[in-house]
């Protein structure tokens, strides 16, 4: 199968003890934990080969047992306590390996945790799932009605989650306008207000084509940027593509790459 990455997004970012307990279930597969209290979300990056799927199941089991979405508030869109569980290929793995791992996980979570699962990746985009879930789109696995701790999972190539905080005084309307201008096949973007400050929250779906430097410059040409934030880890190729003098400005560093964490 080769090495796969799985980036488990959970709807908890304010109770650090809960995040730490969920992350601990990953064991040696855990590469990184990124916690955001305003988004009320944590991003857990896991990677492995034969041991990865068991680690993901352990993480999701603990998250479903300890997070109740009915008492959740946060600025980030979410489908459930365990929001997304995307598998992505690394090294010599291919997207078919990630899809197969996703499908095995979906069958397991639907059977043992009674959680409905929506596929994204080859079938449809995550924004489409968020718009249509339980409206005119039925779950691909599991029960047909929402669970209090429902979630979606999927497979995709490796992406980069990236946030640009706009300078004080910038409005949420400006952030939304910039996000709309950036959106395209390589970039998914939302304009948000977080703790009284506007931000543009992005998934760089094809970071080899449009990476952090390109989106930073595109945003900065429209509105002043306060600072950048890499959410989780980035592939080494994404960091290597940026001249060293700009890496601090873009919140990039070789120590925060998937490859460096795997090497540890």
C-alpha positions in Angstrom: 0.0 0.0 0.0 2.8 2.4 0.8 2.8 5.3 3.2 -0.4 7.4 3.6 -1.1 10.6 5.4 -4.4 11.1 7.2 -5.3 14.6 8.5 -8.1 14.1 11.1 -10.0 17.4 11.7 -11.9 17.4 15.0 -14.4 20.0 16.2 -12.5 20.8 19.5 -10.0 23.6 20.0 -10.7 25.0 23.4 -10.3 22.1 25.8 -6.6 21.2 25.3 -6.9 18.2 27.6 -9.5 16.7 25.2 -7.4 17.4 22.1 -4.3 15.8 23.8 -6.3 12.7 24.8 -7.6 12.3 21.2 -4.2 12.9 19.8 -2.6 10.4 22.1 -4.7 7.6 20.6 -2.7 8.0 17.4 0.4 6.6 19.1 3.6 6.6 16.9 1.6 7.6 13.8 1.1 11.2 15.1 3.2 13.8 13.3 1.6 17.1 14.3 -1.3 18.7 16.2 -2.5 22.2 15.3 -5.1 23.7 17.7 -7.3 26.8 17.0 -9.6 28.0 19.7 -11.4 30.6 17.6 -12.1 28.0 14.9 -12.8 25.6 17.7 -10.9 23.0 15.7 -7.8 20.8 15.9 -6.0 19.3 13.0 -4.2 16.0 13.7 -1.7 14.9 11.1 -1.0 11.1 11.0 1.1 9.0 8.7 2.1 5.4 8.4 1.8 2.3 6.3 0.2 -0.9 7.8 -0.3 0.7 11.2 -2.1 3.9 10.0 -5.6 2.7 9.7 -5.7 1.3 13.3 -4.4 4.6 14.6 -7.1 6.5 12.7 -9.8 4.3 14.1 -8.5 4.8 17.6 -8.4 8.6 17.2 -11.9 8.7 15.8 -13.3 6.4 18.5 -11.9 8.7 21.2 -13.1 11.8 19.5 -16.7 10.6 19.0 -16.7 9.5 22.7 -15.5 12.9 24.0 -16.9 15.6 21.7 -20.5 16.6 21.5 -21.3 18.8 18.5 -24.6 19.9 20.0 -22.6 22.2 22.3 -20.2 23.4 19.7 -19.7 26.9 18.4 -16.9 28.1 16.1 -16.3 30.1 12.9 -15.1 27.1 10.8 -17.7 25.1 8.8 -18.1 21.5 10.2 -20.2 18.4 9.6 -19.5 16.7 12.9 -17.4 16.2 15.9 -15.0 14.3 13.6 -15.4 16.6 10.7 -13.1 15.2 7.9 -10.8 12.2 7.8 -9.0 12.6 4.4 -6.4 10.0 3.4 -3.7 11.1 1.0 -0.8 9.2 -0.7 2.9 9.8 0.2 6.1 8.4 -1.2 5.3 5.6 -3.6 1.6 5.3 -2.6 -1.0 6.4 -5.2 -4.5 8.0 -4.9 -6.1 4.5 -5.4 -4.4 3.4 -2.1 -5.9 6.4 -0.3 -9.4 5.8 -1.7 -9.2 2.1 -0.7 -8.1 3.2 2.9 -11.0 5.7 3.0 -13.5 3.1 1.9 -12.3 0.6 4.6 -12.5 3.3 7.2 -16.0 4.5 6.1 -17.3 0.9 6.3 -15.8 0.5 9.8 -17.0 3.9 11.2 -20.5 3.3 9.8 -20.7 -0.2 11.3 -19.1 0.3 14.7 -19.8 3.9 15.6 -23.1 4.3 13.7 -21.8 7.6 12.1 -22.9 8.6 8.6 -20.1 9.2 6.1 -20.0 11.4 3.0 -17.2 10.7 0.4 -15.3 13.5 -1.2 -12.2 13.6 -3.4 -12.8 11.8 -6.7 -16.6 11.9 -6.3 -17.2 15.5 -5.3 -15.5 18.4 -3.5 -15.7 19.0 0.2 -17.6 22.4 -0.2 -20.2 20.5 -2.2 -20.6 18.0 0.6 -21.0 20.8 3.1 -23.7 22.4 1.0 -25.7 19.3 0.2 -25.3 16.9 3.1 -28.7 15.7 4.4 -30.4 18.1 2.0 -30.2 16.4 -1.4 -27.2 14.2 -0.8 -27.5 11.0 1.2 -24.6 9.5 3.1 -22.3 7.1 1.2 -22.1 4.8 4.2 -23.9 4.6 7.5 -27.4 5.7 8.7 -29.4 8.2 6.5 -30.0 10.7 9.3 -27.5 12.8 11.2 -25.8 11.5 14.3 -25.1 14.1 17.1 -21.4 13.4 16.3 -21.7 12.9 12.6 -18.7 13.4 10.3 -17.5 13.2 6.7 -14.3 11.6 5.4 -12.6 11.4 2.1 -9.5 10.9 0.0 -7.5 13.5 -1.8 -3.9 14.3 -2.8 -1.8 16.2 -0.3 -2.9 19.8 0.2 -1.8 22.7 2.3 -4.1 24.4 4.8 -3.1 28.0 5.0 -4.5 31.2 6.7 -3.7 34.8 6.0 -4.7 37.2 8.8 -5.5 40.7 7.4 -4.2 43.9 8.9 -6.2 45.5 11.7 -8.9 47.6 10.2 -9.6 45.2 7.3 -13.3 44.1 7.2 -14.9 40.8 7.0 -16.5 42.0 3.7 -13.0 42.6 2.3 -11.9 39.1 3.4 -14.9 37.5 1.7 -14.3 39.5 -1.5 -10.6 38.5 -1.5 -11.6 34.8 -0.9 -14.0 34.9 -3.8 -11.4 36.3 -6.1 -8.9 33.6 -5.1 -11.3 30.6 -5.5 -10.6 28.2 -8.3 -9.5 24.7 -9.1 -6.2 25.1 -7.1 -7.5 27.2 -4.2 -10.5 26.9 -1.9 -11.0 30.0 0.3 -13.3 31.5 2.9 -13.4 35.0 4.3 -14.0 34.9 8.1 -13.9 37.1 11.2 -11.9 35.5 14.0 -11.5 37.2 17.4 -12.3 40.6 15.8 -9.8 40.2 13.0 -10.5 39.4 9.4 -8.8 36.4 7.8 -8.7 34.4 4.6 -8.7 30.7 5.3 -7.6 28.5 2.4 -7.0 25.0 1.3 -4.3 25.0 -1.4 -5.5 21.9 -3.3 -2.6 21.9 -5.8 0.2 23.6 -3.9 2.7 22.7 -6.6 0.8 25.0 -9.0 -0.5 27.7 -6.5 1.5 27.7 -3.3 1.8 29.9 -0.2 3.8 32.6 -1.9 1.4 33.0 -4.7 -1.7 33.4 -2.5 0.1 35.7 -0.1 1.0 38.0 -2.9 -2.5 37.8 -4.5 -4.1 38.8 -1.2 -1.5 41.5 -0.4 -2.1 43.1 -3.7 -5.7 43.7 -2.6 -5.5 44.3 1.1 -2.8 44.5 3.7 -1.8 41.2 5.4 -0.9 41.1 9.0 0.6 37.6 9.1 0.5 34.1 7.6 -0.3 30.9 9.4 0.5 27.4 8.1 -2.1 25.0 9.5 -0.5 21.6 10.2 2.3 20.5 7.9 3.4 21.1 4.4 5.2 18.9 1.9 8.9 19.6 1.6 8.5 20.4 -2.0 6.2 23.3 -1.1 8.8 24.8 1.3 11.7 24.2 -1.2 9.8 26.1 -3.8 10.0 29.3 -1.7 13.2 31.3 -1.5 14.6 31.1 2.0 14.4 34.8 2.6 10.6 34.7 2.4 9.9 31.6 4.5 9.6 33.4 7.8 7.1 35.8 6.3 5.1 32.9 4.9 5.3 30.8 8.2 7.2 28.1 6.4 10.1 26.1 7.8 11.8 22.8 6.9 11.0 21.5 10.4 7.3 21.8 9.7 7.2 19.5 6.7 5.7 16.0 6.5 9.1 14.6 5.5 10.9 16.0 8.5 8.4 14.6 10.9 8.4 11.2 9.2 12.2 11.2 9.5 12.0 11.6 13.3 
